[in-house]
């Protein structure tokens, strides 16, 4: 029914083209800026501004914005850094983990902010950059802690396995550790944000069309249901956004911890 109506009235379902908007500045150059890039810049400025305001005059007993900021920082410190890496290494890598968590969360959050309506992690640049950063850090930490030879040996030749099985296990370990990890970090975040955005656009776009453009009272109840489903899915998407930030940061900590300890 919606497809037939769309053919008559110009309804356009969501498509992947939304993630490739036209250039706004410096078109055709390596510094090309489009709508998604501007959203990234805006959310980064908002994130930095939030912490500057929260911590400009910190008090022993935090209140207001400082209290919110410290709750977020304590969550990353206690529930991710110290829980996985321990107190010493947790403190060492806390700046990296905190930056990743709040950056991913903020850039995800733009997907449900009115007039932005685009998660800026739904384009591969940021997820890939953060995945490569994680890849560099955990390999560097492992090589520095163990030395290059022992680090590669601990990853490619796990102890306790019969030597003939290394013909099978070593290639699998190499692919899973040095190729699959950055790929899965990138794709997990990217795919979740693309899927969430497409679903929200579908629900709210259909609701707008059925309520205000279709010109049929019979379709209005369907439009109301579509709007209600979009609202419920928005709440779900808020949960997904923070979960994706947590999963990305948690896996970064797990990879670093595994690289630091050969027995892992």
Phi and psi in degrees as GROMACS dihedral restraints (atoms count N, CA, C in turn):
[ dihedral_restraints ]
;  ai    aj    ak    al  type     phi  dphi    fc
    3     4     5     6     1   -66.0    20    10
    4     5     6     7     1   -36.0    20    10
    6     7     8     9     1   -65.3    20    10
    7     8     9    10     1   -42.8    20    10
    9    10    11    12     1   -64.9    20    10
   10    11    12    13     1   -41.0    20    10
   12    13    14    15     1   -66.2    20    10
   13    14    15    16     1   -36.7    20    10
   15    16    17    18     1   -66.2    20    10
   16    17    18    19     1   -32.4    20    10
   18    19    20    21     1   -68.0    20    10
   19    20    21    22     1   -30.8    20    10
   21    22    23    24     1   -85.2    20    10
   22    23    24    25     1   -34.4    20    10
   24    25    26    27     1  -113.9    20    10
   25    26    27    28     1     2.8    20    10
   27    28    29    30     1    86.6    20    10
   28    29    30    31     1    22.2    20    10
   30    31    32    33     1   -68.6    20    10
   31    32    33    34     1   133.8    20    10
   33    34    35    36     1  -119.4    20    10
   34    35    36    37     1   112.6    20    10
   36    37    38    39     1   -67.6    20    10
   37    38    39    40     1   161.0    20    10
   39    40    41    42     1   -63.2    20    10
   40    41    42    43     1   147.1    20    10
   42    43    44    45     1  -141.3    20    10
   43    44    45    46     1   167.2    20    10
   45    46    47    48     1   -66.7    20    10
   46    47    48    49     1   -16.6    20    10
   48    49    50    51     1   -63.1    20    10
   49    50    51    52     1   -21.0    20    10
   51    52    53    54     1   -63.4    20    10
   52    53    54    55     1   -22.7    20    10
   54    55    56    57     1   -89.6    20    10
   55    56    57    58     1     5.0    20    10
   57    58    59    60     1  -131.9    20    10
   58    59    60    61     1    65.0    20    10
   60    61    62    63     1   -69.6    20    10
   61    62    63    64     1   161.7    20    10
   63    64    65    66     1   -66.3    20    10
   64    65    66    67     1   154.0    20    10
   66    67    68    69     1   -67.9    20    10
   67    68    69    70     1   142.6    20    10
   69    70    71    72     1  -103.5    20    10
   70    71    72    73     1   -33.6    20    10
   72    73    74    75     1  -140.6    20    10
   73    74    75    76     1   148.4    20    10
   75    76    77    78     1    55.9    20    10
   76    77    78    79     1    41.8    20    10
   78    79    80    81     1   -60.4    20    10
   79    80    81    82     1   137.2    20    10
   81    82    83    84     1    81.2    20    10
   82    83    84    85     1     7.6    20    10
   84    85    86    87     1  -116.0    20    10
   85    86    87    88     1   165.3    20    10
   87    88    89    90     1   -63.4    20    10
   88    89    90    91     1   -14.0    20    10
   90    91    92    93     1  -104.0    20    10
   91    92    93    94     1    21.9    20    10
   93    94    95    96     1   -57.9    20    10
   94    95    96    97     1   134.0    20    10
   96    97    98    99     1  -119.5    20    10
   97    98    99   100     1   126.0    20    10
   99   100   101   102     1  -119.5    20    10
  100   101   102   103     1  -171.8    20    10
  102   103   104   105     1   -61.4    20    10
  103   104   105   106     1   -40.7    20    10
  105   106   107   108     1   -66.0    20    10
  106   107   108   109     1   -39.0    20    10
  108   109   110   111     1   -64.0    20    10
  109   110   111   112     1   -39.6    20    10
  111   112   113   114     1   -64.7    20    10
  112   113   114   115     1   -37.7    20    10
  114   115   116   117     1   -64.2    20    10
  115   116   117   118     1   -40.2    20    10
  117   118   119   120     1   -59.6    20    10
  118   119   120   121     1   -46.0    20    10
  120   121   122   123     1   -63.1    20    10
  121   122   123   124     1   -44.5    20    10
  123   124   125   126     1   -61.1    20    10
  124   125   126   127     1   -47.8    20    10
  126   127   128   129     1   -66.8    20    10
  127   128   129   130     1   -33.5    20    10
  129   130   131   132     1   -65.7    20    10
  130   131   132   133     1   -42.9    20    10
  132   133   134   135     1   -63.1    20    10
  133   134   135   136     1   -42.8    20    10
  135   136   137   138     1   -62.8    20    10
  136   137   138   139     1   -42.9    20    10
  138   139   140   141     1   -63.3    20    10
  139   140   141   142     1   -48.4    20    10
  141   142   143   144     1   -62.7    20    10
  142   143   144   145     1   -42.8    20    10
  144   145   146   147     1   -61.5    20    10
  145   146   147   148     1   -39.0    20    10
  147   148   149   150     1   -59.4    20    10
  148   149   150   151     1   -47.5    20    10
  150   151   152   153     1   -73.1    20    10
  151   152   153   154     1   -32.3    20    10
  153   154   155   156     1   -64.7    20    10
  154   155   156   157     1   -42.8    20    10
  156   157   158   159     1   -67.6    20    10
  157   158   159   160     1   -40.9    20    10
  159   160   161   162     1   -67.0    20    10
  160   161   162   163     1   -34.6    20    10
  162   163   164   165     1  -110.6    20    10
  163   164   165   166     1    13.5    20    10
  165   166   167   168     1   -70.5    20    10
  166   167   168   169     1   -34.9    20    10
  168   169   170   171     1  -136.4    20    10
  169   170   171   172     1    74.3    20    10
  171   172   173   174     1   -67.1    20    10
  172   173   174   175     1   141.4    20    10
  174   175   176   177     1  -113.0    20    10
  175   176   177   178     1   155.4    20    10
  177   178   179   180     1   -60.7    20    10
  178   179   180   181     1   -42.9    20    10
  180   181   182   183     1  -102.5    20    10
  181   182   183   184     1   100.9    20    10
  183   184   185   186     1   -68.5    20    10
  184   185   186   187     1   147.1    20    10
  186   187   188   189     1  -138.3    20    10
  187   188   189   190     1   158.5    20    10
  189   190   191   192     1    58.0    20    10
  190   191   192   193     1  -127.6    20    10
  192   193   194   195     1   -64.6    20    10
  193   194   195   196     1   -38.2    20    10
  195   196   197   198     1   -61.3    20    10
  196   197   198   199     1   -37.7    20    10
  198   199   200   201     1   -64.0    20    10
  199   200   201   202     1   -42.6    20    10
  201   202   203   204     1   -62.4    20    10
  202   203   204   205     1   -44.7    20    10
  204   205   206   207     1   -63.2    20    10
  205   206   207   208     1   -43.9    20    10
  207   208   209   210     1   -68.5    20    10
  208   209   210   211     1   -32.0    20    10
  210   211   212   213     1   -62.8    20    10
  211   212   213   214     1   -44.1    20    10
  213   214   215   216     1   -65.3    20    10
  214   215   216   217     1   -44.0    20    10
  216   217   218   219     1   -64.5    20    10
  217   218   219   220     1   -41.2    20    10
  219   220   221   222     1   -66.1    20    10
  220   221   222   223     1   -34.4    20    10
  222   223   224   225     1   -61.8    20    10
  223   224   225   226     1   -46.7    20    10
  225   226   227   228     1   -65.3    20    10
  226   227   228   229     1   -42.6    20    10
  228   229   230   231     1   -65.1    20    10
  229   230   231   232     1   -50.0    20    10
  231   232   233   234     1   -81.5    20    10
  232   233   234   235     1   -48.7    20    10
  234   235   236   237     1   -82.7    20    10
  235   236   237   238     1   -18.1    20    10
  237   238   239   240     1  -118.9    20    10
  238   239   240   241     1   -62.5    20    10
  240   241   242   243     1   -63.1    20    10
  241   242   243   244     1   -58.6    20    10
  243   244   245   246     1   -73.4    20    10
  244   245   246   247     1   -33.2    20    10
  246   247   248   249     1   -63.6    20    10
  247   248   249   250     1   -38.3    20    10
  249   250   251   252     1   -98.1    20    10
  250   251   252   253     1   -42.4    20    10
  252   253   254   255     1   -98.5    20    10
  253   254   255   256     1   -12.6    20    10
  255   256   257   258     1    85.8    20    10
  256   257   258   259     1   171.1    20    10
  258   259   260   261     1   -67.0    20    10
  259   260   261   262     1   -42.4    20    10
  261   262   263   264     1   -68.7    20    10
  262   263   264   265     1   -58.2    20    10
  264   265   266   267     1   -70.6    20    10
  265   266   267   268     1   -28.2    20    10
  267   268   269   270     1   -61.3    20    10
  268   269   270   271     1   -43.5    20    10
  270   271   272   273     1   -65.9    20    10
  271   272   273   274     1   -36.6    20    10
  273   274   275   276     1   -63.4    20    10
  274   275   276   277     1   -41.6    20    10
  276   277   278   279     1  -103.4    20    10
  277   278   279   280     1     7.2    20    10
  279   280   281   282     1   -59.7    20    10
  280   281   282   283     1   -42.6    20    10
  282   283   284   285     1   -57.7    20    10
  283   284   285   286     1   -42.0    20    10
  285   286   287   288     1   -64.5    20    10
  286   287   288   289     1   -48.3    20    10
  288   289   290   291     1   -65.0    20    10
  289   290   291   292     1   -39.2    20    10
  291   292   293   294     1   -64.8    20    10
  292   293   294   295     1   -43.8    20    10
  294   295   296   297     1   -61.7    20    10
  295   296   297   298     1   -45.7    20    10
  297   298   299   300     1   -62.4    20    10
  298   299   300   301     1   -46.5    20    10
  300   301   302   303     1   -60.3    20    10
  301   302   303   304     1   -52.5    20    10
  303   304   305   306     1   -74.2    20    10
  304   305   306   307     1   -29.8    20    10
  306   307   308   309     1   -67.1    20    10
  307   308   309   310     1   -47.9    20    10
  309   310   311   312     1   -62.4    20    10
  310   311   312   313     1   -44.3    20    10
  312   313   314   315     1   -62.6    20    10
  313   314   315   316     1   -46.4    20    10
  315   316   317   318     1   -63.8    20    10
  316   317   318   319     1   -43.6    20    10
  318   319   320   321     1   -71.0    20    10
  319   320   321   322     1   -29.4    20    10
  321   322   323   324     1   -68.1    20    10
  322   323   324   325     1   -39.7    20    10
  324   325   326   327     1   -62.0    20    10
  325   326   327   328     1   -26.4    20    10
  327   328   329   330     1   -62.7    20    10
  328   329   330   331     1   -14.5    20    10
  330   331   332   333     1   -70.6    20    10
  331   332   333   334     1   -18.9    20    10
  333   334   335   336     1  -118.6    20    10
  334   335   336   337     1     7.3    20    10
  336   337   338   339     1   -86.1    20    10
  337   338   339   340     1   124.8    20    10
  339   340   341   342     1   -54.5    20    10
  340   341   342   343     1   141.8    20    10
  342   343   344   345     1    75.4    20    10
  343   344   345   346     1   -12.9    20    10
  345   346   347   348     1   -99.2    20    10
  346   347   348   349     1   -60.8    20    10
  348   349   350   351     1    48.6    20    10
  349   350   351   352     1    39.5    20    10
  351   352   353   354     1  -153.4    20    10
  352   353   354   355     1   112.9    20    10
  354   355   356   357     1   -69.5    20    10
  355   356   357   358     1   117.9    20    10
  357   358   359   360     1   -78.1    20    10
  358   359   360   361     1     2.8    20    10
  360   361   362   363     1   -92.6    20    10
  361   362   363   364     1     3.5    20    10
  363   364   365   366     1   -85.4    20    10
  364   365   366   367     1     7.7    20    10
  366   367   368   369     1  -121.1    20    10
  367   368   369   370     1   141.8    20    10
  369   370   371   372     1   -65.7    20    10
  370   371   372   373     1   -19.5    20    10
  372   373   374   375     1   -54.9    20    10
  373   374   375   376     1   -55.6    20    10
  375   376   377   378     1   -68.1    20    10
  376   377   378   379     1   -48.8    20    10
  378   379   380   381     1   -57.3    20    10
  379   380   381   382     1   -40.5    20    10
  381   382   383   384     1   -67.3    20    10
  382   383   384   385     1   -41.6    20    10
  384   385   386   387     1   -61.2    20    10
  385   386   387   388     1   -45.2    20    10
  387   388   389   390     1   -68.3    20    10
  388   389   390   391     1   -36.5    20    10
  390   391   392   393     1   -65.3    20    10
  391   392   393   394     1   -40.7    20    10
  393   394   395   396     1   -68.6    20    10
  394   395   396   397     1   -35.5    20    10
  396   397   398   399     1   -61.6    20    10
  397   398   399   400     1   -47.0    20    10
  399   400   401   402     1   -59.5    20    10
  400   401   402   403     1   -44.0    20    10
  402   403   404   405     1   -59.4    20    10
  403   404   405   406     1   -44.9    20    10
  405   406   407   408     1   -65.8    20    10
  406   407   408   409     1   -44.1    20    10
  408   409   410   411     1   -66.3    20    10
  409   410   411   412     1   -46.7    20    10
  411   412   413   414     1   -71.5    20    10
  412   413   414   415     1   -31.8    20    10
  414   415   416   417     1   -70.9    20    10
  415   416   417   418     1   -41.5    20    10
  417   418   419   420     1   -62.7    20    10
  418   419   420   421     1   -44.5    20    10
  420   421   422   423     1   -62.8    20    10
  421   422   423   424     1   -41.0    20    10
  423   424   425   426     1   -67.1    20    10
  424   425   426   427     1   -43.5    20    10
  426   427   428   429     1   -66.6    20    10
  427   428   429   430     1   -39.0    20    10
  429   430   431   432     1   -67.4    20    10
  430   431   432   433     1   -37.1    20    10
  432   433   434   435     1   -77.6    20    10
  433   434   435   436     1   -36.8    20    10
  435   436   437   438     1  -110.6    20    10
  436   437   438   439     1   -22.8    20    10
  438   439   440   441     1    94.8    20    10
  439   440   441   442     1   153.1    20    10
  441   442   443   444     1   -61.5    20    10
  442   443   444   445     1   -49.1    20    10
  444   445   446   447     1   -61.0    20    10
  445   446   447   448     1   -55.7    20    10
  447   448   449   450     1   -59.6    20    10
  448   449   450   451     1   -35.2    20    10
  450   451   452   453     1   -64.3    20    10
  451   452   453   454     1   -47.4    20    10
  453   454   455   456     1   -65.1    20    10
  454   455   456   457     1   -38.3    20    10
  456   457   458   459     1   -64.3    20    10
  457   458   459   460     1   -43.5    20    10
  459   460   461   462     1   -66.2    20    10
  460   461   462   463     1   -28.8    20    10
  462   463   464   465     1   -85.0    20    10
  463   464   465   466     1   -36.9    20    10
  465   466   467   468     1   -96.6    20    10
  466   467   468   469     1   -22.8    20    10
  468   469   470   471     1  -128.5    20    10
  469   470   471   472     1    75.1    20    10
  471   472   473   474     1   -59.0    20    10
  472   473   474   475     1   138.7    20    10
  474   475   476   477     1   -70.6    20    10
  475   476   477   478     1   157.0    20    10
  477   478   479   480     1    84.9    20    10
  478   479   480   481     1     9.3    20    10
  480   481   482   483     1  -109.7    20    10
  481   482   483   484     1   135.2    20    10
  483   484   485   486     1   -54.9    20    10
  484   485   486   487     1   136.8    20    10
  486   487   488   489     1   -55.5    20    10
  487   488   489   490     1   -38.7    20    10
  489   490   491   492     1   -60.4    20    10
  490   491   492   493     1   -27.5    20    10
  492   493   494   495     1   -72.0    20    10
  493   494   495   496     1   -15.7    20    10
  495   496   497   498     1   -61.6    20    10
  496   497   498   499     1   -25.9    20    10
  498   499   500   501     1   -60.2    20    10
  499   500   501   502     1   -30.0    20    10
  501   502   503   504     1   -95.0    20    10
  502   503   504   505     1   -43.0    20    10
  504   505   506   507     1   -72.1    20    10
  505   506   507   508     1   -42.3    20    10
  507   508   509   510     1   -59.8    20    10
  508   509   510   511     1   -47.8    20    10
  510   511   512   513     1   -61.1    20    10
  511   512   513   514     1   -37.2    20    10
  513   514   515   516     1   -65.1    20    10
  514   515   516   517     1   -43.8    20    10
  516   517   518   519     1   -63.6    20    10
  517   518   519   520     1   -39.5    20    10
  519   520   521   522     1   -62.9    20    10
  520   521   522   523     1   -47.6    20    10
  522   523   524   525     1   -65.4    20    10
  523   524   525   526     1   -45.1    20    10
  525   526   527   528     1   -68.4    20    10
  526   527   528   529     1   -36.5    20    10
  528   529   530   531     1   -84.8    20    10
  529   530   531   532     1   -44.0    20    10
  531   532   533   534     1  -103.5    20    10
  532   533   534   535     1   -10.0    20    10
  534   535   536   537     1  -121.1    20    10
  535   536   537   538     1   -46.1    20    10
  537   538   539   540     1   -73.3    20    10
  538   539   540   541     1   -36.7    20    10
  540   541   542   543     1   -57.0    20    10
  541   542   543   544     1   -54.6    20    10
  543   544   545   546     1   -64.2    20    10
  544   545   546   547     1   -32.6    20    10
  546   547   548   549     1   -64.8    20    10
  547   548   549   550     1   -48.0    20    10
  549   550   551   552     1   -69.4    20    10
  550   551   552   553     1   -35.9    20    10
  552   553   554   555     1   -59.6    20    10
  553   554   555   556     1   -43.8    20    10
  555   556   557   558     1   -66.9    20    10
  556   557   558   559     1   -51.6    20    10
  558   559   560   561     1   -69.4    20    10
  559   560   561   562     1   -36.9    20    10
  561   562   563   564     1   -59.5    20    10
  562   563   564   565     1   -49.8    20    10
  564   565   566   567     1   -68.1    20    10
  565   566   567   568     1   -47.2    20    10
  567   568   569   570     1   -60.0    20    10
  568   569   570   571     1   -49.9    20    10
  570   571   572   573     1   -66.1    20    10
  571   572   573   574     1   -39.8    20    10
  573   574   575   576     1   -64.0    20    10
  574   575   576   577     1   -40.7    20    10
  576   577   578   579     1   -72.6    20    10
  577   578   579   580     1   -37.4    20    10
  579   580   581   582     1   -63.2    20    10
  580   581   582   583     1   -47.8    20    10
  582   583   584   585     1   -62.0    20    10
  583   584   585   586     1   -42.6    20    10
  585   586   587   588     1   -63.3    20    10
  586   587   588   589     1   -44.2    20    10
  588   589   590   591     1   -63.9    20    10
  589   590   591   592     1   -44.9    20    10
  591   592   593   594     1   -62.2    20    10
  592   593   594   595     1   -38.6    20    10
  594   595   596   597     1   -67.2    20    10
  595   596   597   598     1   -44.0    20    10
  597   598   599   600     1   -63.2    20    10
  598   599   600   601     1   -43.3    20    10
  600   601   602   603     1   -62.7    20    10
  601   602   603   604     1   -39.5    20    10
  603   604   605   606     1   -62.2    20    10
  604   605   606   607     1   -48.7    20    10
  606   607   608   609     1   -64.7    20    10
  607   608   609   610     1   -52.2    20    10
  609   610   611   612     1   -73.9    20    10
  610   611   612   613     1   -34.2    20    10
  612   613   614   615     1   -64.8    20    10
  613   614   615   616     1   -42.5    20    10
  615   616   617   618     1   -65.4    20    10
  616   617   618   619     1   -39.8    20    10
  618   619   620   621     1   -62.0    20    10
  619   620   621   622     1   -45.4    20    10
  621   622   623   624     1   -61.5    20    10
  622   623   624   625     1   -43.3    20    10
  624   625   626   627     1   -65.5    20    10
  625   626   627   628     1   -46.9    20    10
  627   628   629   630     1   -69.7    20    10
  628   629   630   631     1   -31.9    20    10
  630   631   632   633     1   -85.6    20    10
  631   632   633   634     1   -34.6    20    10
  633   634   635   636     1  -121.5    20    10
  634   635   636   637     1   -14.5    20    10
  636   637   638   639     1  -120.5    20    10
  637   638   639   640     1   -26.5    20    10
  639   640   641   642     1   -68.8    20    10
  640   641   642   643     1   -28.9    20    10
  642   643   644   645     1    69.9    20    10
  643   644   645   646     1    30.4    20    10
  645   646   647   648     1  -135.6    20    10
  646   647   648   649     1   124.3    20    10
  648   649   650   651     1   -67.3    20    10
  649   650   651   652     1   -25.7    20    10
  651   652   653   654     1   -66.6    20    10
  652   653   654   655     1   -29.4    20    10
  654   655   656   657     1   -87.6    20    10
  655   656   657   658     1   -13.3    20    10
  657   658   659   660     1   -59.5    20    10
  658   659   660   661     1   -45.2    20    10
  660   661   662   663     1   -60.1    20    10
  661   662   663   664     1   -35.2    20    10
  663   664   665   666     1   -64.8    20    10
  664   665   666   667     1   -38.6    20    10
  666   667   668   669     1   -62.6    20    10
  667   668   669   670     1   -39.9    20    10
  669   670   671   672     1   -63.6    20    10
  670   671   672   673     1   -43.5    20    10
  672   673   674   675     1   -62.3    20    10
  673   674   675   676     1   -39.5    20    10
  675   676   677   678     1   -65.1    20    10
  676   677   678   679     1   -40.1    20    10
  678   679   680   681     1   -65.2    20    10
  679   680   681   682     1   -42.2    20    10
  681   682   683   684     1   -62.7    20    10
  682   683   684   685     1   -41.3    20    10
  684   685   686   687     1   -64.4    20    10
  685   686   687   688     1   -38.0    20    10
  687   688   689   690     1   -63.9    20    10
  688   689   690   691     1   -40.1    20    10
  690   691   692   693     1   -64.4    20    10
  691   692   693   694     1   -44.6    20    10
  693   694   695   696     1   -63.5    20    10
  694   695   696   697     1   -41.7    20    10
  696   697   698   699     1   -69.5    20    10
  697   698   699   700     1   -27.5    20    10
  699   700   701   702     1   -62.5    20    10
  700   701   702   703     1   -42.8    20    10
  702   703   704   705     1   -62.6    20    10
  703   704   705   706     1   -41.4    20    10
  705   706   707   708     1   -64.0    20    10
  706   707   708   709     1   -39.1    20    10
  708   709   710   711     1   -66.3    20    10
  709   710   711   712     1   -34.8    20    10
  711   712   713   714     1   -59.5    20    10
  712   713   714   715     1   -40.1    20    10
  714   715   716   717     1   -66.6    20    10
  715   716   717   718     1   -44.2    20    10
  717   718   719   720     1   -60.8    20    10
  718   719   720   721     1   -39.2    20    10
  720   721   722   723     1   -61.7    20    10
  721   722   723   724     1   -46.0    20    10
  723   724   725   726     1   -73.6    20    10
  724   725   726   727     1   -33.1    20    10
  726   727   728   729     1   -64.9    20    10
  727   728   729   730     1   -39.0    20    10
  729   730   731   732     1   -65.7    20    10
  730   731   732   733     1   -38.1    20    10
  732   733   734   735     1   -64.3    20    10
  733   734   735   736     1   -41.3    20    10
  735   736   737   738     1   -65.9    20    10
  736   737   738   739     1   -46.6    20    10
  738   739   740   741     1   -62.9    20    10
  739   740   741   742     1   -43.9    20    10
  741   742   743   744     1   -61.0    20    10
  742   743   744   745     1   -46.4    20    10
  744   745   746   747     1   -68.6    20    10
  745   746   747   748     1   -41.3    20    10
  747   748   749   750     1   -62.7    20    10
  748   749   750   751     1   -44.1    20    10
  750   751   752   753     1   -65.6    20    10
  751   752   753   754     1   -35.2    20    10
  753   754   755   756     1   -59.6    20    10
  754   755   756   757     1   -45.5    20    10
  756   757   758   759     1   -64.9    20    10
  757   758   759   760     1   -39.8    20    10
  759   760   761   762     1   -63.6    20    10
  760   761   762   763     1   -43.6    20    10
  762   763   764   765     1   -64.5    20    10
  763   764   765   766     1   -40.0    20    10
  765   766   767   768     1   -65.4    20    10
  766   767   768   769     1   -44.0    20    10
  768   769   770   771     1   -62.7    20    10
  769   770   771   772     1   -42.1    20    10
  771   772   773   774     1   -64.0    20    10
  772   773   774   775     1   -34.7    20    10
  774   775   776   777     1   -72.4    20    10
  775   776   777   778     1   -29.6    20    10
  777   778   779   780     1   -76.7    20    10
  778   779   780   781     1   -24.2    20    10
  780   781   782   783     1  -122.0    20    10
  781   782   783   784     1   113.5    20    10
  783   784   785   786     1   -62.1    20    10
  784   785   786   787     1   -31.0    20    10
  786   787   788   789     1   -69.0    20    10
  787   788   789   790     1   -13.8    20    10
